[in-house]
Amino acid sequence: MTTLFKLTTSIFGDQGQSTQLVERFATSWLAKNPGAKVISRDLGLNPPHHLEAPAFLASRVPAADRTPAQNKLLEYSDSLIEELRQADVIVLGLPMYNFGISSGMKAWFDHIARVGVTFMYTPQGPKGLLPEGKKCYILATRGGIYAGTNRDTQTGHVTNFLSLIGISDIQFIYAEGLNIPEKKAAAIEGAGAQLAQWLG
Ligand SMILES: Cc1cc2nc3c(=O)[nH]c(=O)nc-3n(C[C@H](O)[C@H](O)[C@H](O)COP(=O)(O)O)c2cc1C
């Protein structure tokens, strides 16, 4: 069974522009993939706690040698990784906040970057360990306009991170200028049209 992972990160929950684009994607995608399994995680309304040293250090102890307390510290990270592992298709809502990704998403990155679990070091550099073949669609919403310029702090960062853990088939749609009244409607319409094109 195909699994769609809906990952939303807007602090505005259902009202977020990125969340609404994710929902549009999911509705159209599910119409074409009836019976698919859906996993949802909202990092905006339920942000992960910050990664702290005890959990990080527990992750560096070989699994067989961990204490029950160390295993407990890793349960949350394990559960986040498991839902990503199950996903065949990922649709990510990516709002820009203060020239970056949301703090919830950064905390999620910190919990799922696990040596020996999601990536490993090799003489050629890091190698992703998640099952191959995942496809990731990213719906980026911004008040201003940055795509294709060096002020776009998100595209490279998110692409690099996902590639690290083995997700490299990534496509972006940008809805930009959402805080510019004259541009907002056209930006959302344009993103919707690109979505329709993606989904055939
Ligand atoms: C706390 C905060 C910080 C923001 N910072 C930026 C920014 O640095 N650059 C930008 O273009 N837009 C910025 N915006 C505007 C958002 O990118 C825009 O409202 C977008 O729709 C957010 O996506 P969302 O509606 O899915 O949350 C910010 C909005 C908020 C609430």
The ligand as a Gaussian input file, in Angstrom:
#p B3LYP/6-31G(d) Opt

LIG

0 1
 C        6.720000      34.975000      12.698000
 C        6.722000      35.247000      11.208000
 C        7.905000      35.529000      10.560000
 C        7.901000      35.747000       9.176000
 N        9.077000      35.997000       8.541000
 C        9.099000      36.124000       7.196000
 C       10.323000      36.295000       6.489000
 O       11.405000      36.328000       7.050000
 N       10.281000      36.429000       5.149000
 C        9.111000      36.368000       4.464000
 O        9.122000      36.458000       3.252000
 N        7.933000      36.206000       5.100000
 C        7.909000      36.075000       6.441000
 N        6.722000      35.870000       7.089000
 C        5.478000      35.745000       6.291000
 C        5.184000      34.278000       6.026000
 O        6.191000      33.647000       5.293000
 C        3.866000      34.142000       5.278000
 O        2.828000      34.688000       6.090000
 C        3.521000      32.704000       4.912000
 O        2.200000      32.657000       4.423000
 C        3.647000      31.813000       6.103000
 O        3.157000      30.521000       5.789000
 P        1.954000      29.907000       6.625000
 O        0.764000      30.798000       6.348000
 O        1.805000      28.544000       6.092000
 O        2.335000      29.943000       8.080000
 C        6.675000      35.675000       8.460000
 C        5.485000      35.389000       9.140000
 C        5.495000      35.161000      10.496000
 C        4.227000      34.819000      11.205000

